[in-house]
Amino acid sequence: MTNIEINTTHVKVPNNDLQIDAYLAQPALPGTFGAVIVFQEIFGVNSNIRDITELIAKQGYVALAPAMYQRIAPGFEFGFSPEDIGYSPEAYRLGLEYYQQVKYQEILSDIQAAIAYLKTLPNVKADCIGAIGFCFGGHVAYMAATLSDIKATASFYGAGITTSSYGEETPTINRTSKIKGTIYAFFGTRDSFISQEENEEIEAELKKHKINHRVFRYDAGHGFFAGFFKDQYPFLEQHPSYNPEAAVDAWEHVLELFQNNL
């Protein structure tokens, strides 16, 4: 596994009058690289998302995590709490409150702004941009996959793909035919938020439209990737969502996806 030196910084991604806070991690090397947009869970661009962004950069990609709640709650983030063995009830309450306020067209606009920003960076290969997201971000990543600039997408347990589209009448799954790149989707068979029928519907739609894809299912619950960085957060050994076997296997497939397409 590549583990190169990286640089990190907080940046602003312009989107008309909006300035989107984002976390940027990139190789501290000369040259040009593929890029990956990292989409948050409902808890904001927190320490977990920043760690994932850095880990992707260490594999040789420019990685950008934009704040998807910028319009609703600028600066919002909730981190892991040792006392609560994960996220606190207040984190869930606020995260869900903001999640319910996002709008499809605004999210899509922010995705396009992130793509445009990456293309301005001299070390980014403009035709090699991918996406990864978790839960809320898994749904957002699926949305991103419908844009022609996105060549590879990793969607982890994206909630609501088959039933909603953030205020639009048409659920996001109905836009599957627009996906031009490769998409990998990851689900837990014991996910209380996403039924087996839902992830089977997603797979059927990907097959129907002959999208280049793979679907991975694990004997795990929702959020099984949470805690992948337990070296930084030892208490996450007890996190009820974390499944180490599923997380490690899924990560290897993510690397395969990006290596083959970016």
One Martini backbone bead per residue (centre of mass of N, CA, C, O) as a GRO file, in nm:
protein
  262
    1MET     BB    1   0.095   0.037   0.023
    2THR     BB    2   0.059   0.352  -0.011
    3ASN     BB    3   0.264   0.620   0.186
    4ILE     BB    4   0.275   0.927   0.134
    5GLU     BB    5   0.348   1.240   0.142
    6ILE     BB    6   0.159   1.519   0.278
    7ASN     BB    7  -0.074   1.788   0.229
    8THR     BB    8  -0.266   2.022   0.432
    9THR     BB    9  -0.587   2.207   0.398
   10HIS     BB   10  -0.789   2.488   0.410
   11VAL     BB   11  -1.062   2.572   0.193
   12LYS     BB   12  -1.223   2.748  -0.081
   13VAL     BB   13  -1.527   2.689  -0.262
   14PRO     BB   14  -1.660   2.825  -0.532
   15ASN     BB   15  -2.030   2.925  -0.557
   16ASN     BB   16  -2.061   3.196  -0.644
   17ASP     BB   17  -2.160   3.335  -0.337
   18LEU     BB   18  -2.036   3.076  -0.235
   19GLN     BB   19  -1.831   2.945   0.038
   20ILE     BB   20  -1.675   2.637   0.060
   21ASP     BB   21  -1.579   2.438   0.286
   22ALA     BB   22  -1.252   2.264   0.283
   23TYR     BB   23  -1.057   1.962   0.260
   24LEU     BB   24  -0.708   1.935   0.172
   25ALA     BB   25  -0.533   1.660   0.015
   26GLN     BB   26  -0.181   1.611  -0.089
   27PRO     BB   27   0.082   1.544  -0.253
   28ALA     BB   28   0.441   1.595  -0.178
   29LEU     BB   29   0.464   1.612  -0.507
   30PRO     BB   30   0.543   1.601  -0.811
   31GLY     BB   31   0.285   1.640  -1.040
   32THR     BB   32   0.009   1.438  -1.146
   33PHE     BB   33  -0.337   1.368  -1.034
   34GLY     BB   34  -0.578   1.223  -0.915
   35ALA     BB   35  -0.920   1.274  -0.796
   36VAL     BB   36  -1.109   1.308  -0.474
   37ILE     BB   37  -1.430   1.316  -0.349
   38VAL     BB   38  -1.542   1.372  -0.010
   39PHE     BB   39  -1.832   1.251   0.153
   40GLN     BB   40  -2.017   1.303   0.411
   41GLU     BB   41  -2.178   1.272   0.674
   42ILE     BB   42  -2.400   1.418   0.903
   43PHE     BB   43  -2.125   1.529   1.079
   44GLY     BB   44  -1.939   1.631   0.877
   45VAL     BB   45  -1.607   1.757   0.856
   46ASN     BB   46  -1.446   1.549   1.031
   47SER     BB   47  -1.202   1.354   1.150
   48ASN     BB   48  -1.283   1.110   0.978
   49ILE     BB   49  -1.293   1.253   0.701
   50ARG     BB   50  -1.005   1.363   0.712
   51ASP     BB   51  -0.868   1.087   0.728
   52ILE     BB   52  -0.971   0.982   0.458
   53THR     BB   53  -0.850   1.206   0.289
   54GLU     BB   54  -0.556   1.139   0.366
   55LEU     BB   55  -0.546   0.844   0.278
   56ILE     BB   56  -0.593   0.902  -0.020
   57ALA     BB   57  -0.343   1.084  -0.061
   58LYS     BB   58  -0.138   0.848   0.018
   59GLN     BB   59  -0.213   0.703  -0.270
   60GLY     BB   60  -0.201   0.954  -0.497
   61TYR     BB   61  -0.421   1.184  -0.428
   62VAL     BB   62  -0.648   1.432  -0.466
   63ALA     BB   63  -0.829   1.549  -0.174
   64LEU     BB   64  -1.183   1.647  -0.125
   65ALA     BB   65  -1.381   1.800   0.152
   66PRO     BB   66  -1.689   1.915   0.144
   67ALA     BB   67  -1.934   2.118   0.282
   68MET     BB   68  -2.280   2.020   0.277
   69TYR     BB   69  -2.373   2.252   0.513
   70GLN     BB   70  -2.310   2.553   0.436
   71ARG     BB   71  -2.599   2.686   0.422
   72ILE     BB   72  -2.701   2.583   0.714
   73ALA     BB   73  -2.400   2.500   0.878
   74PRO     BB   74  -2.140   2.656   0.931
   75GLY     BB   75  -1.887   2.451   1.073
   76PHE     BB   76  -2.006   2.181   1.100
   77GLU     BB   77  -1.917   1.939   1.367
   78PHE     BB   78  -1.883   1.594   1.466
   79GLY     BB   79  -1.729   1.383   1.684
   80PHE     BB   80  -1.590   1.160   1.852
   81SER     BB   81  -1.700   0.987   2.162
   82PRO     BB   82  -1.591   0.816   2.430
   83GLU     BB   83  -1.844   0.835   2.615
   84ASP     BB   84  -2.042   0.727   2.361
   85ILE     BB   85  -1.921   0.544   2.157
   86GLY     BB   86  -1.912   0.793   1.943
   87TYR     BB   87  -2.202   0.946   1.889
   88SER     BB   88  -2.404   1.174   1.997
   89PRO     BB   89  -2.727   1.264   2.030
   90GLU     BB   90  -2.674   1.556   1.930
   91ALA     BB   91  -2.545   1.479   1.665
   92TYR     BB   92  -2.787   1.333   1.546
   93ARG     BB   93  -2.993   1.559   1.565
   94LEU     BB   94  -2.844   1.772   1.393
   95GLY     BB   95  -2.775   1.604   1.144
   96LEU     BB   96  -3.074   1.544   1.070
   97GLU     BB   97  -3.177   1.831   1.053
   98TYR     BB   98  -2.990   1.910   0.813
   99TYR     BB   99  -3.053   1.680   0.617
  100GLN     BB  100  -3.364   1.775   0.584
  101GLN     BB  101  -3.264   2.061   0.425
  102VAL     BB  102  -3.161   1.960   0.179
  103LYS     BB  103  -3.091   2.013  -0.178
  104TYR     BB  104  -3.039   1.885  -0.474
  105GLN     BB  105  -2.945   2.132  -0.649
  106GLU     BB  106  -2.736   2.229  -0.440
  107ILE     BB  107  -2.562   1.981  -0.428
  108LEU     BB  108  -2.496   1.964  -0.727
  109SER     BB  109  -2.359   2.240  -0.735
  110ASP     BB  110  -2.134   2.165  -0.528
  111ILE     BB  111  -2.009   1.940  -0.690
  112GLN     BB  112  -1.938   2.113  -0.939
  113ALA     BB  113  -1.753   2.304  -0.778
  114ALA     BB  114  -1.546   2.089  -0.692
  115ILE     BB  115  -1.462   2.012  -0.973
  116ALA     BB  116  -1.371   2.293  -1.066
  117TYR     BB  117  -1.156   2.330  -0.853
  118LEU     BB  118  -0.975   2.088  -0.924
  119LYS     BB  119  -0.916   2.196  -1.219
  120THR     BB  120  -0.732   2.441  -1.104
  121LEU     BB  121  -0.525   2.240  -1.026
  122PRO     BB  122  -0.202   2.160  -1.135
  123ASN     BB  123  -0.209   1.846  -0.995
  124VAL     BB  124  -0.462   1.781  -1.178
  125LYS     BB  125  -0.643   1.547  -1.349
  126ALA     BB  126  -0.924   1.642  -1.516
  127ASP     BB  127  -0.995   1.325  -1.623
  128CYS     BB  128  -0.945   1.221  -1.292
  129ILE     BB  129  -1.243   1.192  -1.127
  130GLY     BB  130  -1.372   1.116  -0.804
  131ALA     BB  131  -1.577   0.929  -0.553
  132ILE     BB  132  -1.674   0.944  -0.196
  133GLY     BB  133  -1.920   0.795   0.040
  134PHE     BB  134  -2.124   0.828   0.354
  135CYS     BB  135  -2.433   0.776   0.354
  136PHE     BB  136  -2.511   1.065   0.274
  137GLY     BB  137  -2.251   1.052   0.093
  138GLY     BB  138  -2.345   0.802  -0.070
  139HIS     BB  139  -2.569   0.954  -0.212
  140VAL     BB  140  -2.399   1.186  -0.326
  141ALA     BB  141  -2.212   1.003  -0.493
  142TYR     BB  142  -2.435   0.902  -0.678
  143MET     BB  143  -2.492   1.176  -0.793
  144ALA     BB  144  -2.206   1.231  -0.902
  145ALA     BB  145  -2.204   0.988  -1.108
  146THR     BB  146  -2.401   1.151  -1.317
  147LEU     BB  147  -2.142   1.290  -1.391
  148SER     BB  148  -1.908   1.302  -1.644
  149ASP     BB  149  -1.647   1.368  -1.460
  150ILE     BB  150  -1.707   1.096  -1.317
  151LYS     BB  151  -1.516   0.787  -1.312
  152ALA     BB  152  -1.533   0.718  -0.989
  153THR     BB  153  -1.737   0.530  -0.742
  154ALA     BB  154  -1.790   0.528  -0.378
  155SER     BB  155  -2.075   0.376  -0.217
  156PHE     BB  156  -2.170   0.405   0.120
  157TYR     BB  157  -2.455   0.341   0.245
  158GLY     BB  158  -2.686   0.485   0.074
  159ALA     BB  159  -2.939   0.680   0.172
  160GLY     BB  160  -3.239   0.707  -0.027
  161ILE     BB  161  -3.199   0.636  -0.335
  162THR     BB  162  -3.493   0.490  -0.386
  163THR     BB  163  -3.688   0.736  -0.228
  164SER     BB  164  -3.499   0.998  -0.282
  165SER     BB  165  -3.405   1.377  -0.356
  166TYR     BB  166  -3.407   1.632  -0.190
  167GLY     BB  167  -3.719   1.745  -0.289
  168GLU     BB  168  -3.761   1.563  -0.515
  169GLU     BB  169  -3.966   1.349  -0.694
  170THR     BB  170  -3.716   1.208  -0.804
  171PRO     BB  171  -3.532   0.958  -0.748
  172THR     BB  172  -3.203   0.888  -0.784
  173ILE     BB  173  -3.226   0.610  -0.929
  174ASN     BB  174  -3.357   0.745  -1.195
  175ARG     BB  175  -3.039   0.845  -1.276
  176THR     BB  176  -2.855   0.599  -1.353
  177SER     BB  177  -2.821   0.634  -1.672
  178LYS     BB  178  -2.598   0.877  -1.630
  179ILE     BB  179  -2.383   0.682  -1.576
  180LYS     BB  180  -2.035   0.656  -1.702
  181GLY     BB  181  -1.884   0.525  -1.497
  182THR     BB  182  -1.763   0.375  -1.210
  183ILE     BB  183  -1.939   0.167  -0.959
  184TYR     BB  184  -1.927   0.122  -0.605
  185ALA     BB  185  -2.119  -0.074  -0.372
  186PHE     BB  186  -2.187  -0.059  -0.009
  187PHE     BB  187  -2.316  -0.315   0.220
  188GLY     BB  188  -2.525  -0.412   0.488
  189THR     BB  189  -2.726  -0.682   0.591
  190ARG     BB  190  -2.775  -0.515   0.891
  191ASP     BB  191  -2.922  -0.265   0.790
  192SER     BB  192  -3.159  -0.035   0.934
  193PHE     BB  193  -3.169   0.184   0.677
  194ILE     BB  194  -3.110  -0.052   0.456
  195SER     BB  195  -3.250  -0.261   0.262
  196GLN     BB  196  -3.225  -0.531   0.063
  197GLU     BB  197  -3.424  -0.428  -0.149
  198GLU     BB  198  -3.273  -0.166  -0.208
  199ASN     BB  199  -2.993  -0.282  -0.299
  200GLU     BB  200  -3.122  -0.459  -0.522
  201GLU     BB  201  -3.241  -0.223  -0.684
  202ILE     BB  202  -2.974  -0.091  -0.751
  203GLU     BB  203  -2.847  -0.329  -0.899
  204ALA     BB  204  -3.069  -0.359  -1.116
  205GLU     BB  205  -3.029  -0.075  -1.238
  206LEU     BB  206  -2.734  -0.108  -1.322
  207LYS     BB  207  -2.789  -0.347  -1.511
  208LYS     BB  208  -3.006  -0.224  -1.697
  209HIS     BB  209  -2.783   0.019  -1.785
  210LYS     BB  210  -2.491  -0.094  -1.806
  211ILE     BB  211  -2.319  -0.042  -1.559
  212ASN     BB  212  -2.017  -0.008  -1.426
  213HIS     BB  213  -2.008  -0.258  -1.163
  214ARG     BB  214  -2.017  -0.311  -0.796
  215VAL     BB  215  -2.145  -0.525  -0.530
  216PHE     BB  216  -2.117  -0.506  -0.170
  217ARG     BB  217  -2.165  -0.752   0.092
  218TYR     BB  218  -2.208  -0.748   0.451
  219ASP     BB  219  -2.188  -0.871   0.780
  220ALA     BB  220  -2.342  -0.574   0.855
  221GLY     BB  221  -2.391  -0.259   0.945
  222HIS     BB  222  -2.428   0.052   0.970
  223GLY     BB  223  -2.120   0.198   0.946
  224PHE     BB  224  -1.869  -0.014   0.913
  225PHE     BB  225  -1.631   0.206   0.859
  226ALA     BB  226  -1.642   0.299   1.131
  227GLY     BB  227  -1.312   0.290   1.269
  228PHE     BB  228  -1.066   0.256   1.070
  229PHE     BB  229  -0.911   0.467   1.289
  230LYS     BB  230  -0.826   0.318   1.572
  231ASP     BB  231  -0.544   0.433   1.627
  232GLN     BB  232  -0.667   0.719   1.698
  233TYR     BB  233  -0.940   0.549   1.819
  234PRO     BB  234  -0.947   0.310   2.047
  235PHE     BB  235  -1.257   0.309   2.136
  236LEU     BB  236  -1.361   0.187   1.852
  237GLU     BB  237  -1.354  -0.113   1.926
  238GLN     BB  238  -1.666  -0.054   2.051
  239HIS     BB  239  -1.804   0.017   1.803
  240PRO     BB  240  -2.105  -0.091   1.672
  241SER     BB  241  -2.040  -0.036   1.356
  242TYR     BB  242  -1.775  -0.172   1.346
  243ASN     BB  243  -1.609  -0.371   1.077
  244PRO     BB  244  -1.306  -0.486   1.005
  245GLU     BB  245  -1.344  -0.682   0.769
  246ALA     BB  246  -1.519  -0.500   0.592
  247ALA     BB  247  -1.338  -0.247   0.582
  248VAL     BB  248  -1.083  -0.371   0.457
  249ASP     BB  249  -1.211  -0.490   0.204
  250ALA     BB  250  -1.336  -0.230   0.095
  251TRP     BB  251  -1.072  -0.070   0.067
  252GLU     BB  252  -0.946  -0.250  -0.151
  253HIS     BB  253  -1.169  -0.183  -0.361
  254VAL     BB  254  -1.123   0.119  -0.373
  255LEU     BB  255  -0.835   0.106  -0.479
  256GLU     BB  256  -0.905  -0.048  -0.734
  257LEU     BB  257  -1.094   0.159  -0.856
  258PHE     BB  258  -0.891   0.400  -0.872
  259GLN     BB  259  -0.654   0.259  -1.021
  260ASN     BB  260  -0.843   0.182  -1.285
  261ASN     BB  261  -0.978   0.508  -1.327
  262LEU     BB  262  -0.739   0.749  -1.236
   0.00000   0.00000   0.00000
